[in-house]
């Protein structure tokens, strides 16, 4: 599978791939997942549908990879020396405007995921599982440093807590997620749940 994917990617330059992903995200914001078609992506990017299918296999994989590409780097590269510092650094990688745009995009995609098993599978393989593994590495470092007890019951819920704050900010408060809100949430909720004092 990895060899096939690598073979597919070798046909398109990284710059062209980035252009295609940007166009996919623009179309998603304009029409939503259900109305997005490979024809529309081909027209927007001046590509052939055959190239798109050869490179990505279909719409679910293309959309999931576009979302993944849009993320600001690999969070496992963040290592400030403390869990609080790491979580704050991850939160600070996107400014409030970008966070607001991404929150709106993800709300629409969450609805599509529930009615599209192929999109759900692509999200799990290309977004959720890699993201969970990256967070687990950060948390393991915190456990190794002695910041968090290895048997802390909240450890397995850290991603749920963070995603929940991001996803429900608009629903509950009718406001987009912001750096200030998320950092405050980390200090008030996530760190205490893990037994880490917020400074």
N, C-alpha and C positions, 0 to 999 in steps of 0.2 A: 504493500500500500504506500509506504513512504517512498519507495523507489519510483513507483508510478507517478506520484505527486511531484517528485523532484524532476522527473522527465517532462511532465507537463509544464512546470514552471520555467524550464530552461528555454522554452520557445519565446518567452516574453521578457523584456528587460525589466529590472526593478522600477525604473521610472515609468514605463508604460503600465506596469501592474498597479502602481500607485495612482495613476490617472484613472484607470478603470475602476478601482475601488472608490475613488472620490466620486466618480459619476454614479456608481451604484448607490452610494449614500445619499447623493442629491436626489436621485429618483425616488428612493425610499421616503425621503422627507416630503417630496411633492405628491406622490400617489399612494404610498403605503405598500406593504408587501404583496397583498393579493393582486393589486392592479399592476405591479411591476412585472414586465415580461422580458424575456431574453431578447426579443425583437427591439424593445425600447432601449435596452442596454447597448445592443449592437449599433443602433442608430445614433445614440448619444455619443458613443465612443468611436464611431467610424470603424467598427470591427465587424467581422463576419460572425454569424451565429455558430458556425462550425468551429471557429477558433475558441469562442466562449465555452462551448460544450467540451471541446477537447481539453481545454485548460482546467475547467472547474467541474465538469460533469453535469451541472444543472444549477438552477436558481438557489436552492437551499445552501449548497456549499459556497457558491459565489457570495451570497449575502453574509453568511457566517464569517467567511474570510475577510470580507470588506470591513465588518465590524471589528474583527480581531486586529486588522492592519491599522485601524483608526485609533487603537488604544495607545497611550503614550509610553511605549517601551515596556520592558519586562519588569514586573514589580519585584521579582526575586533578585534583581540587581540592586535594589535598595537595601542598604545596610548602614544605618546610622549609629549602631551600637546599643540601641534600646528599642523595645517594641513600640513605645509611645512615639519615638522619633520616626520609626519606620512607617507607622500608620499615618502620621501627620505628613510625612514626605510623599506617600502615595496619594493622599488626598490633595496635596498641593500641585500635583502634576498637571491638572487641568484647571484653567481659569473658570470663573463663574459662567461666562457666556458659553463656552464649549460644554460645560457640564449641563447647562440648561438645554442646549441643542441635543445632546446625547440622551438626556433623560426623556425628552419628548420622542425621540426616535425609538428608544427601548420600550416605552409604553406601547407604541404601536406594534412592535415586533412581539412583545409578550402575548398580545391578543392572537397574532398569527400563529405563534408556536403551539397554542392550545388546540388549533384545528388542523395543524399540518405536521404529521408524524415525521416526515423527511426533514423539515426545518428543525424540529425538536432534536432529532438525532444529530444533525449538523452542529447545532448549538452545543449539545453535550460534548461532542468529540472535539470541536475546534475552539470553543470558548469556555464552557463551564468547567470541564475536567482540567484543562491546562491552568485555568485561573485558580482552581482549588489547590492544585499541586504547588503553585507559586506561593499561595498564602500559607500552605502547610510548611513550606521551607522557612518562611519568615517566623512562623510560630515555633517551629523546632529550634531555631536559633535562640528564641526567647526562653524556651525551656532549658536549653543547654547552658544559657547564661544564668539560670536560676531565677529569672524574673517571674515565670509562671510555673506552677506546680504541674508535673506531668499528668497527674490524676485530676486536674481541674475539670469539672463537668461542663464548663462553658466553652472549652476549647473547640469542640466539634461544631459549635454554633457561631463561630466568629464571622464566617462569610455570610451566614444568614442574617446576623445582626447588621452588618455593613450594607448588604444589598437591601435589606428592609428599610433602613434609614433613607437610602438613596431613592428607592422606589415609592415610598409612601409619603415623602415630604409634600408633594403636590396634592395628593389625595386628602391628607389630613389637614395641612396648613394652607392649601391653595397657593403655595409658593414653590419655586424651583429649588432643588438642592443647591447649596452654596458651600464654598470652602469653610466659611465661618460656622455654618450649621453642622457640617459633618465633623469638623474638628471638635466642636463643643460636644457632639454626640459621642465621639470616641472617648473623650475625657470623662463624660458623665455616665456613660452606659457600658461601653465595651471594655475599657480598662478595669473599672471596678468589678465587672462580671468575671474577669480573668484574675482578679486579685492583685492587679498592678495599680499602685497609687498614682493618680494623676497629679502632676506637679503644678 
